[in-house]
């Protein structure tokens, strides 16, 4: 099944003109979504209390949600600019650091090679790796569940592989190396990714 995206702009072609391959919400997918113990409605005893101006990853919801980002987002590899936007979004989900997504037109797509199909996220869809000099530095979703179809082909990046900035402040990588969350000093955890946290 595909969905035709609306909002074509005269004289400019972007991902809004593409058809989005949609995935069905099968019973198996619904069961996987229900396996999570935490959903952001209450913090576990081991959660760190946030100070004023901080946010706890244990207050983030599950199912995850998309939020607009007012700050400027930037991604560098050495002195090479890979992406820069003031129109990004973040996805927040219980226990994880936020992941940040860039409009495709604000990413230097010519600098990337595309890997084979990556993993399946039960909320968003199937991902495709983004490669820079043969290193997997990010991903984008190429087959979507309906609720996250607005992220179709929007790139995201691993802070463990490239330098990621929010308003020129460099972020840290989410623990463990698997997830692509951006960790800032405004977050309290513990954050999913360390050994023993897979079920969070």
C-alpha positions as CSV (number, residue, x, y, z in Angstrom):
1,X,0.0,0.0,0.0
2,X,1.3,3.5,-0.8
3,X,0.1,6.9,0.2
4,X,0.5,9.9,-2.0
5,X,1.9,12.8,0.0
6,X,0.2,16.2,-0.5
7,X,1.6,19.7,-0.5
8,X,3.6,19.9,-3.8
9,X,5.4,23.2,-4.2
10,X,5.5,24.8,-7.6
11,X,9.0,24.8,-9.1
12,X,10.5,22.7,-6.3
13,X,10.6,18.9,-6.1
14,X,11.3,17.3,-2.7
15,X,10.3,14.2,-0.8
16,X,6.7,15.5,-0.5
17,X,6.2,14.5,-4.1
18,X,7.1,10.9,-3.5
19,X,4.8,8.0,-2.8
20,X,5.3,6.6,0.7
21,X,5.4,2.8,1.0
22,X,3.3,2.0,4.0
23,X,3.5,-1.1,6.2
24,X,0.4,-2.7,7.7
25,X,-0.1,-2.8,11.5
26,X,-0.2,-6.6,11.7
27,X,-1.1,-8.5,14.8
28,X,2.5,-9.5,15.2
29,X,3.6,-5.8,15.2
30,X,0.9,-4.9,17.7
31,X,2.1,-7.6,20.0
32,X,5.7,-6.3,19.8
33,X,4.5,-2.8,20.7
34,X,2.7,-4.1,23.7
35,X,5.8,-5.9,25.2
36,X,7.2,-2.7,26.7
37,X,6.9,-2.3,30.5
38,X,7.4,1.4,30.7
39,X,5.3,4.0,28.9
40,X,6.3,7.4,30.4
41,X,3.3,7.6,32.8
42,X,5.4,6.9,35.9
43,X,9.1,6.8,36.6
44,X,10.8,3.7,37.9
45,X,12.5,3.8,41.3
46,X,15.9,4.0,39.7
47,X,15.1,7.1,37.6
48,X,17.2,10.2,38.3
49,X,15.1,13.2,39.4
50,X,15.5,16.0,36.9
51,X,16.5,19.5,38.0
52,X,14.8,22.6,36.8
53,X,15.4,22.9,33.1
54,X,16.1,19.2,32.6
55,X,13.8,16.5,31.3
56,X,13.7,12.9,32.3
57,X,13.8,10.2,29.6
58,X,11.4,8.4,31.8
59,X,8.8,11.1,31.2
60,X,9.0,10.5,27.4
61,X,5.9,8.6,26.1
62,X,5.6,5.2,24.5
63,X,4.3,5.0,21.8
64,X,6.9,7.6,20.8
65,X,6.0,11.0,19.4
66,X,7.5,13.5,16.9
67,X,8.2,17.1,18.1
68,X,9.4,20.1,16.1
69,X,12.8,21.5,17.1
70,X,13.4,25.2,17.2
71,X,17.2,25.0,17.6
72,X,19.6,24.7,14.7
73,X,20.9,21.2,14.2
74,X,24.2,20.5,12.5
75,X,26.2,17.3,11.6
76,X,29.9,17.4,10.7
77,X,32.5,14.7,9.8
78,X,35.8,16.4,10.5
79,X,35.5,19.7,8.6
80,X,32.9,18.4,6.2
81,X,29.3,19.6,6.7
82,X,26.8,16.8,6.2
83,X,23.6,18.4,7.3
84,X,22.3,21.6,8.8
85,X,18.7,22.7,9.5
86,X,16.5,24.9,11.6
87,X,13.5,22.8,10.5
88,X,14.4,19.5,12.2
89,X,12.2,17.3,14.4
90,X,13.0,14.9,17.2
91,X,11.4,11.6,18.2
92,X,11.1,10.9,21.9
93,X,10.4,7.5,23.5
94,X,10.5,6.3,27.0
95,X,14.0,5.6,28.4
96,X,15.8,6.7,25.2
97,X,17.7,9.8,24.3
98,X,15.8,11.8,21.5
99,X,16.7,11.1,17.9
100,X,16.9,14.0,15.6
101,X,15.7,14.0,12.0
102,X,16.6,16.4,9.1
103,X,14.5,17.4,6.2
104,X,16.1,15.7,3.1
105,X,16.6,19.0,1.4
106,X,18.8,20.2,4.3
107,X,21.2,17.2,4.0
108,X,24.1,16.9,1.6
109,X,22.7,13.7,0.1
110,X,25.4,13.6,-2.6
111,X,28.0,12.9,0.1
112,X,26.3,9.6,1.1
113,X,26.1,6.1,-0.2
114,X,23.0,4.0,0.7
115,X,23.4,0.7,2.4
116,X,21.1,-2.4,2.2
117,X,17.9,-2.4,4.2
118,X,18.6,-2.2,7.9
119,X,16.4,-3.0,10.9
120,X,12.7,-2.8,11.5
121,X,11.4,-0.3,14.2
122,X,8.0,-1.5,15.3
123,X,6.8,2.2,15.5
124,X,8.4,3.8,12.4
125,X,9.2,1.2,9.8
126,X,12.2,-0.2,7.9
127,X,15.4,1.8,7.9
128,X,18.2,2.1,5.3
129,X,21.8,2.9,6.4
130,X,23.5,6.1,5.3
131,X,27.2,5.5,4.5
132,X,30.0,8.1,4.5
133,X,33.4,6.9,3.4
134,X,32.0,3.3,3.9
135,X,31.1,4.1,7.6
136,X,27.5,3.8,8.7
137,X,26.9,7.3,10.0
138,X,23.1,7.5,10.0
139,X,19.9,6.1,8.6
140,X,16.6,7.0,7.0
141,X,13.2,5.2,6.9
142,X,12.1,3.9,3.5
143,X,9.0,1.9,4.4
144,X,6.8,3.4,7.0
145,X,4.0,2.7,9.5
146,X,1.3,5.3,9.0
147,X,1.8,7.1,12.3
148,X,5.3,8.1,11.4
149,X,5.0,8.5,7.6
150,X,6.0,12.2,7.8
151,X,9.6,10.9,8.5
152,X,9.8,9.2,5.2
153,X,13.4,9.6,3.9
154,X,14.3,12.1,6.6
155,X,17.9,11.3,7.6
156,X,19.1,10.9,11.2
157,X,22.7,10.5,12.5
158,X,24.7,8.6,15.0
159,X,26.7,11.0,17.4
160,X,29.1,8.1,17.9
161,X,30.1,8.3,14.2
162,X,29.8,12.0,13.4
163,X,29.9,15.3,15.3
164,X,26.3,16.4,16.1
165,X,25.4,19.8,17.4
166,X,22.3,21.5,18.8
167,X,22.9,25.3,18.5
168,X,26.6,24.7,18.2
169,X,26.8,22.6,21.4
170,X,28.1,19.2,20.6
171,X,26.0,16.3,21.9
172,X,27.1,12.9,23.3
173,X,26.1,9.5,21.9
174,X,23.5,7.3,23.5
175,X,25.1,4.5,25.5
176,X,25.8,1.1,23.9
177,X,26.4,2.0,20.3
178,X,23.1,0.6,18.9
179,X,20.8,3.5,19.3
180,X,21.2,6.9,17.7
181,X,19.9,9.2,20.4
182,X,21.5,12.6,21.1
183,X,22.5,13.0,24.7
184,X,22.7,16.5,26.2
185,X,23.2,17.8,29.7
186,X,19.4,18.7,29.8
187,X,18.6,14.9,30.0
188,X,18.4,12.7,33.1
189,X,18.3,8.9,32.9
190,X,19.5,6.4,33.2
191,X,19.3,6.2,29.4
192,X,18.6,3.0,27.6
193,X,21.6,1.4,25.8
194,X,23.9,0.2,28.6
195,X,24.1,-3.5,29.4
196,X,20.9,-4.9,30.9
197,X,18.7,-2.1,29.6
198,X,17.3,-3.8,26.5
199,X,13.9,-4.3,28.1
200,X,13.5,-0.6,29.1
